[in-house]
Amino acid sequence: SRASNPDGTWDALTGGSNWDVYTKLMLHGDGSDTSQTITDEVSHTVTAVNQAQIDTEFKKFGTGSILFDGTGDYLTVPDSGEWDFGTAKFTIDFWIRLNTTDYMYIIGQYEDGTKYWFLSKDDNGKLNFVALDNGSAISFNLQSTNALLTSTGTWYHVAVVRYGTGQNNMYMFVDGDLKSNNWQVTMEADESMPEVSSLLYIGQRGDNTSYMNGWLEEFRLSKGIARWTANFTSPTSAYSGGAFAITASRFWTMADWQSGRALINSDIGLYTYTGTGDASTVSAAPIGKFLIIWKKYAFIFGIRGSPNNGQYSTISDYTTWPAGNTFSNAFDTSDGDVITGVRILKGKLYIFKRYSIFRITYLGSSPEFQVDQISGVGCPSHYIIKEVDMGGEIGTVLMFLTTDKKLAIFDGYNIQIINDVLTEETNDLFASSDDQPLSFSDMNLRYVDLFHAVVKSDTSEYILYCVLGSDTSVAYGFVFDYRVGGVYPYDGQVFASSCYALSTNKSKKLYCTGYTGYTWLQESGDDDDGTDINAYWVSGKIKAEGVALLNKNLLLGINIKEITSSSTLNIGMEYRFDWNVSWLTSQNFNFDHNDELAFGKIKVFDIGNINNMLQVKLKDNSGNPAPTIYSIELFGDLQPLGVSIQDRATS
């Protein structure tokens, strides 16, 4: 919603005009002379019948007005609930210039002789507003007391307003003056406007009689508001919507700058921007989720109403979308899947769906493009597909999360799964127990549109931000270090690599190895933030064969140091001999700041013998910085077991 030039000065970027919620039809009447293209600013389709057309000779504002010659000219708009007024307030206002004083209908809907409504001018110049529905006992007829539109060649501003639900709560204004009325048939309190199933007619009422003869301009229908309830000054300029920021969209894609412009796409439209002022709408562009410029074409995929399709068009002046071409059923996989992303890689265009990838190859002619499905693996979100330079023989690739929650690398032909998830899970991730680490399988793809990724090339990291568990917003991330292949939670810790392990009770364990040589088991709970801890450190599994089964009376030595202002701290040590058993009772030991600050402390524990495995947990629940663990070693009858032999120490 903001843009900057290279000098770093940022300006708000708005999307031009936005009509208020009450405006349901807005016809300026602007255009080129004799054109029958009548544009509604609110996006209804307007059809000009016979010789109804734009006239640039007579106009109140802008470039033209809408001319009706009285011999069968009129406009139609498809029926819409937006002008089923019911008992709501409404306003019909416009500028009118008469070419004759004959009786004429201005606007109305007509189902048959028993159900209709209309606004007309009689041959005496009086205004009439009539509504009838015999089946619903609706009938009222309002007529101005005096002749109001009496002169040809004069522009009049007319407004008809229903301002309440009381009896006869309607006004008529001409040139801003409230006019006296005669109720030919009373409008009762809470009486509804008839709900007429027909086209909306402008220039007749719908029964092909008494056609409009003259000009209309700034023709507006408003529902839910009485725009005027007292005398007012007639409008002195054409109506315009207020400026609005382009903030309504959940989907954003931007194309490269071309000829000094950027194309900005959202699910509310396609915009062009030159670097200053407002962004302006690209006329006739389809509304879709994803925009990209490739070769000499602009492509929009995920078309509204046809999410499995795309359109492309040659790039011309960046203000209009020339006659486009569609890919028709080229991406149809007959499974209801839809397009979820688009990326360029190594000169080819790739279309992602949730469970497939398609490659578009430019041929030049007959056909222009060739589409091939190349993979049965897909991606659920455009914003997690990132281009990464892996270097070496691999080169540039696309990195993304697959729909079955695996991290993948795609080189244009083949897909390599980087991290396969463990799907077996018995423990609740968000329970208070400390035996369940975070995992890819905990991602909540219901909110996948909120997922996004960034690439930090300086640290060789692909960072995936996601929604976990029962959350409804992004509050966590995973980091893939593509230099060394490690995947780890994004919690401020620096790790070189990692892997998942599955314990005998089906609990997932995520082990991360630090660049300094330590290993950390990621678990739920409050981890160390460097200043205040309520955490634990768990070693990797130390296998029995790494110690030699003949060794008895093993001792565990822990070399540890803690920098703290307290004189004495208490640290608990627990261990277990199998994944599927509980930790043994904690053995506590003290760390004395005064005696042991400089060199740390080595604490020795009697372990006995290892029949299956050994795992160590250190716990410190305090308001102090975390301890540094330099080594964990097992001592037996032979040489001690260094952690580098089987498992790294934990920090």
C-alpha positions in Angstrom: 0.0 0.0 0.0 3.1 2.3 -0.2 5.7 2.9 -2.8 9.1 4.5 -2.8 11.6 5.9 -5.3 15.3 5.0 -4.8 15.8 8.0 -2.6 14.0 6.2 0.2 11.0 8.6 0.4 7.8 6.5 0.9 4.4 7.6 -0.3 1.0 6.1 0.3 -0.2 4.3 -2.8 -3.9 4.4 -3.4 -6.1 2.7 -5.9 -8.0 5.6 -7.4 -11.7 6.0 -6.8 -14.0 4.0 -4.6 -17.8 4.5 -4.5 -19.6 4.4 -1.2 -21.6 1.4 -0.3 -24.9 3.2 -1.1 -24.1 3.8 -4.7 -25.7 0.9 -6.7 -25.6 2.4 -10.3 -23.5 5.4 -11.5 -23.6 6.4 -15.2 -21.5 9.5 -16.1 -22.4 9.4 -19.8 -18.7 10.1 -20.7 -17.1 8.6 -23.8 -16.6 9.3 -27.5 -19.3 10.8 -29.7 -22.0 8.3 -31.0 -20.5 5.5 -28.9 -23.0 3.0 -27.5 -20.7 1.9 -24.7 -22.3 3.1 -21.5 -20.2 2.4 -18.5 -21.5 1.9 -14.9 -18.9 2.8 -12.3 -20.3 0.1 -10.0 -19.7 -2.6 -12.7 -23.2 -3.4 -13.9 -23.6 -4.2 -17.5 -25.4 -1.5 -19.4 -26.9 -2.2 -22.9 -27.8 0.7 -25.2 -30.8 -0.2 -27.4 -31.5 1.2 -30.8 -29.8 4.6 -31.1 -29.2 5.4 -27.5 -25.6 6.8 -27.5 -23.0 9.1 -26.1 -23.3 12.7 -27.3 -20.4 15.0 -26.8 -22.2 18.2 -28.1 -24.5 18.6 -25.1 -23.1 17.8 -21.7 -23.2 19.1 -18.2 -19.8 17.8 -17.0 -17.1 15.5 -18.4 -16.9 14.5 -22.0 -20.5 13.7 -22.9 -24.0 12.8 -21.9 -26.4 10.0 -22.9 -28.8 10.9 -25.9 -32.2 9.4 -26.4 -34.1 10.4 -29.6 -37.7 9.5 -28.4 -38.2 6.8 -31.1 -37.3 3.7 -29.3 -33.9 4.5 -27.6 -33.3 3.3 -24.1 -30.9 1.5 -21.8 -31.3 -1.8 -19.9 -29.4 -3.2 -16.9 -29.9 -6.8 -15.7 -32.2 -7.2 -12.7 -30.5 -6.9 -9.4 -31.4 -7.0 -5.7 -29.5 -3.7 -5.4 -32.7 -1.9 -6.6 -35.2 -4.1 -4.7 -35.7 -1.2 -2.4 -38.3 -2.7 0.0 -38.9 -0.2 2.8 -35.3 1.1 2.7 -34.3 4.7 2.1 -33.3 5.4 -1.5 -32.4 8.2 -3.8 -32.7 8.5 -7.6 -30.9 11.6 -8.9 -29.6 12.8 -12.3 -29.2 15.7 -14.7 -31.8 15.9 -17.5 -32.0 18.1 -20.7 -35.3 17.9 -22.6 -35.6 17.9 -26.4 -39.4 18.0 -26.2 -42.1 18.6 -23.6 -43.9 15.3 -24.4 -44.8 12.7 -21.8 -41.8 10.4 -21.2 -40.6 7.7 -18.8 -37.2 8.2 -17.2 -36.6 5.0 -15.3 -38.6 2.0 -14.2 -39.1 -1.7 -14.0 -42.1 -3.4 -15.6 -43.2 -7.1 -15.1 -46.7 -6.7 -16.4 -49.7 -4.3 -16.0 -50.2 -5.3 -12.4 -46.6 -5.1 -11.2 -44.2 -2.2 -11.9 -42.7 1.1 -10.7 -41.5 4.1 -12.6 -40.5 7.8 -12.6 -41.9 9.9 -15.4 -42.4 13.5 -16.7 -45.8 14.3 -18.0 -46.6 16.6 -20.9 -47.2 19.5 -18.4 -43.8 19.2 -16.9 -44.9 17.5 -13.7 -42.9 14.6 -12.1 -44.6 11.4 -11.2 -43.4 8.4 -9.1 -45.7 5.4 -9.3 -45.5 1.9 -7.7 -48.0 -0.9 -8.1 -48.1 -4.6 -7.1 -51.7 -5.9 -7.0 -50.6 -9.2 -5.6 -49.0 -7.6 -2.6 -51.5 -4.8 -2.2 -48.9 -2.2 -3.0 -50.0 1.0 -4.6 -48.9 4.6 -4.3 -48.6 7.5 -6.7 -46.7 10.7 -6.0 -47.0 13.7 -8.3 -45.4 17.2 -8.0 -47.8 19.9 -7.4 -46.4 22.2 -10.0 -44.9 21.9 -13.4 -41.2 21.5 -12.9 -39.5 20.5 -16.1 -41.0 22.9 -18.7 -38.1 24.1 -20.9 -36.2 22.3 -23.7 -32.5 22.9 -24.0 -32.1 23.5 -20.2 -30.2 21.2 -17.8 -32.2 20.3 -14.6 -31.0 18.4 -11.6 -33.7 16.0 -10.3 -33.7 14.0 -7.1 -36.4 11.7 -5.8 -35.8 10.6 -2.2 -37.5 8.2 0.2 -36.3 9.3 3.6 -38.2 7.1 6.0 -40.9 4.4 6.6 -43.6 6.8 7.6 -46.7 7.6 5.6 -45.8 9.6 2.4 -42.1 9.8 3.4 -40.9 10.9 0.0 -39.5 14.1 -1.4 -38.9 15.5 -4.9 -36.2 18.1 -5.6 -35.4 20.1 -8.7 -32.2 22.1 -8.8 -31.8 21.6 -5.1 -35.2 23.0 -4.1 -37.7 20.8 -2.3 -40.9 20.8 -4.3 -44.5 20.5 -3.0 -46.2 17.2 -3.9 -49.7 15.8 -4.3 -50.3 12.2 -3.3 -52.6 10.8 -5.9 -52.5 7.4 -4.0 -51.1 7.5 -0.5 -47.9 5.6 0.4 -48.8 4.0 3.7 -46.4 3.7 6.6 -44.0 0.8 6.1 -45.3 0.2 2.6 -42.7 -1.6 0.5 -41.6 -0.9 -3.0 -42.7 -3.7 -5.3 -40.1 -6.4 -6.1 -40.3 -6.5 -9.8 -38.6 -9.3 -11.8 -37.5 -7.4 -14.9 -34.7 -5.5 -16.5 -34.0 -2.0 -15.2 -35.0 0.4 -17.9 -33.7 3.9 -18.4 -35.5 5.9 -21.1 -38.8 3.9 -20.9 -40.6 2.0 -18.1 -40.5 -1.4 -19.8 -43.6 -1.6 -21.9 -42.2 0.1 -25.0 -44.2 3.3 -24.6 -43.4 7.0 -24.1 -39.7 6.8 -24.7 -37.2 9.4 -23.4 -36.4 12.3 -25.7 -33.4 14.3 -24.5 -30.2 13.8 -22.6 -29.3 12.2 -19.2 -26.1 12.6 -17.3 -24.7 11.7 -13.8 -27.5 9.1 -13.4 -27.2 7.6 -9.9 -29.2 5.1 -7.9 -28.5 5.0 -4.2 -30.0 2.4 -1.8 -30.0 2.7 2.0 -29.6 6.5 2.1 -31.6 9.7 1.7 -29.0 11.9 0.1 -31.0 15.1 0.7 -33.9 15.9 3.1 -33.8 19.7 2.8 -32.9 22.3 0.2 -29.3 21.9 -1.2 -27.0 23.3 -3.8 -27.0 21.4 -7.0 -23.8 19.5 -7.8 -21.2 21.6 -9.4 -19.1 18.8 -10.8 -19.3 15.2 -11.9 -19.6 12.6 -9.1 -16.5 10.8 -8.1 -15.6 8.1 -5.6 -13.3 8.8 -2.7 -9.6 7.7 -2.9 -9.0 4.4 -1.3 -5.9 2.4 -0.3 -5.4 -0.9 -2.1 -5.8 -2.9 1.1 -8.8 -5.1 0.5 -6.9 -8.0 -1.0 -5.6 -11.2 0.5 -3.6 -11.9 -2.6 -0.8 -9.7 -4.0 1.4 -10.3 -6.9 3.5 -7.7 -8.7 5.1 -7.8 -12.1 8.5 -6.4 -13.0 8.8 -2.8 -14.0 8.2 -2.3 -17.7 8.6 1.0 -19.6 8.6 2.9 -16.3 5.5 1.1 -14.9 4.7 -1.6 -12.5 1.7 -3.9 -12.7 0.1 -4.6 -9.3 -2.5 -7.3 -9.0 -4.9 -8.1 -6.2 -8.2 -9.8 -5.9 -9.9 -6.5 -6.4 -8.3 -5.7 -9.7 -5.2 -5.1 -11.8 -3.5 -1.7 -11.4 -0.7 0.1 -13.3 1.6 2.5 -11.4 4.2 4.9 -12.7 5.9 5.8 -9.5 3.8 8.9 -8.6 0.2 9.6 -7.8 -2.5 7.0 -7.7 -2.4 3.6 -9.1 -4.9 3.3 -11.9 -7.1 0.4 -13.0 -6.0 -1.6 -16.1 -9.2 -1.6 -18.1 -10.8 -5.0 -19.0 -8.2 -7.0 -17.1 -9.6 -10.2 -15.6 -9.7 -10.5 -11.8 -7.4 -13.3 -10.7 -5.0 -14.2 -7.9 -1.6 -14.3 -9.6 0.1 -12.0 -12.1 3.4 -12.5 -13.9 5.1 -11.0 -16.9 7.0 -13.5 -19.1 8.3 -13.0 -22.6 6.2 -10.3 -24.1 3.0 -11.3 -22.3 1.2 -10.6 -19.0 -0.4 -13.6 -17.4 -3.2 -13.7 -14.8 -3.9 -17.1 -13.2 -6.6 -18.2 -10.8 -9.4 -16.3 -12.5 -12.4 -15.4 -10.4 -15.1 -17.9 -11.2 -12.6 -20.1 -13.0 -9.8 -20.7 -10.5 -8.3 -23.5 -12.6 -7.7 -21.3 -15.5 -5.5 -18.4 -16.7 -5.5 -15.7 -19.3 -2.6 -14.0 -21.2 -2.3 -10.9 -23.2 0.3 -9.0 -25.1 1.7 -6.0 -23.3 0.7 -2.7 -24.9 0.1 0.6 -23.2 -0.3 -0.8 -19.6 -3.7 1.0 -19.3 -5.9 -1.6 -21.0 -6.0 -5.4 -21.2 -6.2 -6.1 -25.0 -8.2 -9.1 -26.2 -6.8 -11.9 -24.1 -6.3 -15.6 -24.7 -7.3 -18.3 -22.3 -5.6 -21.6 -21.5 -9.0 -23.2 -21.4 -8.7 -26.7 -19.8 -5.0 -26.9 -20.1 -4.5 -27.3 -16.3 -7.5 -29.5 -15.6 -6.7 -32.6 -13.6 -10.3 -33.7 -13.1 -10.0 -33.7 -9.4 -11.3 -30.3 -8.4 -7.8 -28.9 -7.8 -7.1 -25.3 -8.5 -4.1 -23.1 -9.3 -2.2 -22.0 -6.2 0.9 -20.3 -7.5 3.1 -19.3 -10.5 6.8 -18.9 -10.9 9.5 -18.5 -13.6 12.5 -20.8 -13.5 15.3 -21.1 -16.0 13.3 -19.5 -18.8 10.2 -21.6 -18.3 6.9 -20.7 -16.7 5.6 -23.1 -14.0 2.0 -23.3 -12.7 1.5 -24.9 -9.3 -1.6 -26.6 -8.1 -2.0 -28.3 -4.8 -1.1 -31.7 -6.2 0.6 -31.0 -9.5 3.0 -28.8 -11.4 2.6 -27.7 -15.1 5.3 -26.3 -17.3 4.5 -23.7 -20.0 6.9 -23.5 -22.9 6.9 -20.6 -25.4 6.6 -21.9 -29.0 5.9 -18.7 -30.8 3.0 -19.7 -33.0 0.5 -22.5 -33.7 0.2 -22.8 -30.7 1.7 -19.9 -28.9 2.4 -22.0 -25.8 2.7 -25.7 -24.9 1.4 -26.9 -21.5 2.7 -30.1 -19.9 2.0 -31.6 -16.5 5.4 -32.6 -15.2 4.8 -33.6 -11.6 2.2 -35.1 -9.3 3.6 -33.1 -6.4 2.2 -29.6 -5.8 2.2 -26.6 -3.4 -0.7 -25.1 -1.4 0.4 -21.5 -1.5 2.1 -19.1 -4.0 3.8 -17.2 -1.2 6.0 -20.1 0.0 7.5 -20.8 -3.4 10.9 -19.1 -3.5 13.8 -19.1 -6.0 17.0 -20.2 -4.4 20.5 -20.3 -5.8 22.0 -23.5 -4.5 25.3 -22.9 -6.3 27.5 -25.5 -8.0 25.9 -28.0 -10.5 22.5 -27.6 -9.0 22.2 -23.9 -9.7 18.9 -22.1 -9.3 15.9 -24.0 -8.0 12.4 -23.4 -6.6 11.9 -24.3 -2.9 8.5 -24.8 -1.4 6.3 -26.7 1.1 4.3 -29.5 -0.5 0.6 -30.0 0.2 1.4 -33.1 2.3 3.7 -31.0 4.4 7.2 -31.8 3.1 9.9 -29.4 2.1 10.9 -29.8 -1.5 13.5 -28.6 -4.1 12.4 -28.4 -7.7 15.0 -27.9 -10.5 12.4 -27.7 -13.4 12.4 -31.4 -14.0 12.8 -33.3 -10.8 11.7 -32.9 -7.2 13.8 -33.7 -4.2 12.1 -34.0 -0.8 14.3 -32.4 1.8 12.5 -33.2 5.0 9.9 -35.9 5.2 7.6 -35.5 8.1 6.8 -38.2 10.7 3.0 -38.7 10.6 2.7 -40.9 13.6 1.7 -38.9 16.6 0.2 -39.8 20.0 1.1 -36.8 22.1 -0.6 -33.4 22.1 1.8 -30.8 20.9 0.3 -28.1 23.0 -0.1 -30.2 26.2 1.9 -29.2 29.3 4.1 -32.2 29.0 7.6 -31.7 27.7 7.9 -34.7 25.4 6.4 -33.3 22.1 8.5 -31.1 19.7 7.2 -28.9 17.0 6.8 -30.6 13.6 5.9 -29.9 10.0 2.8 -32.2 10.6 1.5 -29.6 13.1 1.0 -27.0 10.3 -2.6 -25.9 10.0 -3.2 -25.7 6.2 -6.7 -24.3 6.7 -4.8 -21.0 6.9 -2.3 -21.7 4.2 -3.1 -18.4 2.5 -1.3 -16.7 5.4 1.8 -18.9 5.0 4.8 -17.1 3.5 8.5 -17.6 3.1 11.7 -15.5 2.7 15.2 -16.4 1.6 18.3 -15.0 3.3 21.1 -15.7 0.8 23.8 -14.3 3.2 23.1 -17.1 5.7 21.8 -19.7 3.2 18.4 -19.9 4.9 14.9 -20.5 3.6 12.5 -19.4 6.3 8.9 -20.6 6.2 6.4 -18.8 8.4 3.3 -20.8 9.1 0.2 -21.4 11.3 0.5 -24.2 13.8 -2.0 -26.4 15.6 -5.2 -24.5 16.6 -3.7 -21.1 15.9 -5.4 -18.9 13.3 -2.5 -16.6 12.5 1.2 -16.9 11.8 3.2 -17.2 15.0 6.0 -19.6 14.1 8.6 -20.4 11.5 10.9 -23.2 10.3 14.4 -22.6 8.9 16.0 -24.7 6.2 19.8 -24.1 6.0 20.3 -25.2 2.4 24.1 -25.0 2.8 24.2 -27.9 5.2 20.7 -29.4 4.9 19.5 -28.7 8.4 15.8 -27.9 9.3 15.1 -26.3 12.7 12.5 -24.1 14.4 12.9 -20.4 14.0 13.4 -19.4 17.6 16.7 -17.4 17.4 19.0 -20.4 17.8 21.6 -21.1 15.2 21.9 -24.7 14.1 23.9 -26.4 11.4 21.7 -29.5 10.7 18.9 -31.5 12.2 16.8 -34.7 11.9 13.6 -36.2 13.2 13.6 -39.4 15.3 10.6 -41.5 16.2 10.7 -43.0 19.7 9.2 -46.4 20.5 6.1 -44.7 21.9 5.7 -42.9 18.6 6.7 -39.5 19.9 8.5 -37.2 17.4 11.9 -35.9 18.4 13.7 -33.1 16.6 17.4 -33.0 17.1 19.4 -29.9 16.0 23.2 -29.7 15.9 24.9 -26.4 16.5 27.8 -25.0 14.6 29.8 -25.1 17.9 29.3 -28.9 18.1 26.4 -29.3 20.5 23.1 -31.0 19.9 19.8 -29.7 21.2 16.5 -31.7 21.3 13.7 -29.3 20.5 10.7 -29.8 22.8 7.7 -27.8 23.7 7.8 -25.5 26.7 9.6 -22.3 27.6 13.1 -22.4 26.0 16.0 -20.2 27.0 15.9 -16.7 25.7 19.3 -15.9 27.0 18.2 -14.0 30.1 15.6 -16.0 31.9 15.0 -19.7 31.7 12.5 -22.4 32.6 13.9 -25.0 30.3 15.7 -28.3 29.9 18.4 -29.7 27.6 18.2 -33.3 26.4 21.0 -35.2 24.9 20.9 -37.4 21.9 20.5 -41.2 22.3 23.8 -42.7 23.4 23.7 -46.3 22.1 25.0 -49.2 24.1 27.3 -50.5 21.4 29.1 -47.2 21.5 30.2 -47.9 25.0 31.0 -51.6 24.8 28.5 -53.9 26.6 31.2 -55.4 28.9 31.7 -52.0 30.5 30.2 -51.9 34.0 29.9 -49.3 36.7 29.9 -46.5 34.1 30.2 -42.9 35.4 28.7 -39.8 33.7 30.8 -36.7 33.8 29.2 -33.3 33.0 31.4 -30.3 32.5 29.3 -27.2 33.0 29.6 -23.4 33.7 26.9 -20.8 34.5 27.5 -17.0 34.5 25.2 -15.6 37.2 25.1 -13.0 39.9 23.7 -15.6 42.3 26.2 -17.3 44.6 24.8 -20.8 44.3 22.4 -22.4 41.7 20.8 -25.7 41.6 20.7 -27.8 38.4 18.8 -31.1 38.1 20.1 -34.1 36.1 17.8 -36.9 35.0 18.5 -39.8 32.7 16.8 -42.9 31.3 17.8 -46.1 29.5 15.0 -46.4 27.0 12.8 -44.0 24.9 9.7 -45.5 26.3 10.4 -45.2 30.0 10.1 -42.3 32.4 13.0 -40.2 33.4 14.7 -41.4 36.6 14.4 -39.3 39.7 16.2 -36.0 39.3 19.6 -35.8 40.9 20.4 -32.2 41.8 23.8 -30.6 42.1 24.9 -27.1 42.9 27.0 -24.6 40.9 28.8 -22.2 43.1 29.5 -18.8 41.4 32.3 -17.9 43.8 34.3 -21.1 43.5 33.7 -22.3 40.0 33.1 -19.3 37.7 36.4 -19.3 35.9 36.7 -22.9 34.9 33.3 -24.3 35.3 32.4 -27.5 37.2 32.6 -31.2 36.4 30.0 -33.3 38.1 30.2 -37.1 38.1 27.2 -39.4 38.4 27.1 -43.2 38.9 25.2 -44.6 35.9 25.9 -48.3 36.1 25.6 -50.2 32.9 23.8 -49.5 29.6 21.7 -52.3 28.2 19.8 -50.4 25.6 20.6 -46.7 25.4 21.3 -43.7 27.6 19.7 -40.2 27.4 20.5 -37.3 29.7 18.3 -34.3 30.6 19.5 -31.2 32.5 16.9 -28.9 33.9 17.2 -25.4 35.3 14.2 -23.4 36.5 15.5 -20.1 37.5 15.6 -16.4 36.5 19.2 -16.7 35.4 21.1 -17.1 32.1 21.4 -20.7 30.8 24.4 -22.8 31.7 27.0 -23.7 29.1 27.6 -27.4 28.8 31.1 -28.1 27.5 31.0 -31.9 27.5 29.2 -35.0 28.6 31.4 -38.0 28.9 31.0 -41.6 30.0 33.8 -43.2 32.0 34.2 -47.0 32.3 36.9 -49.5 32.8 38.5 -48.5 29.6 39.0 -45.0 28.0 36.2 -42.5 28.5 33.6 -42.1 25.7 34.0 -38.8 24.1 30.8 -37.3 22.7 32.3 -37.1 19.3 32.3 -40.9 19.0 28.5 -41.3 19.1 26.5 -38.2 20.0 27.3 -34.6 20.4 26.9 -33.0 23.8 23.9 -30.9 24.5 23.8 -27.1 24.9 
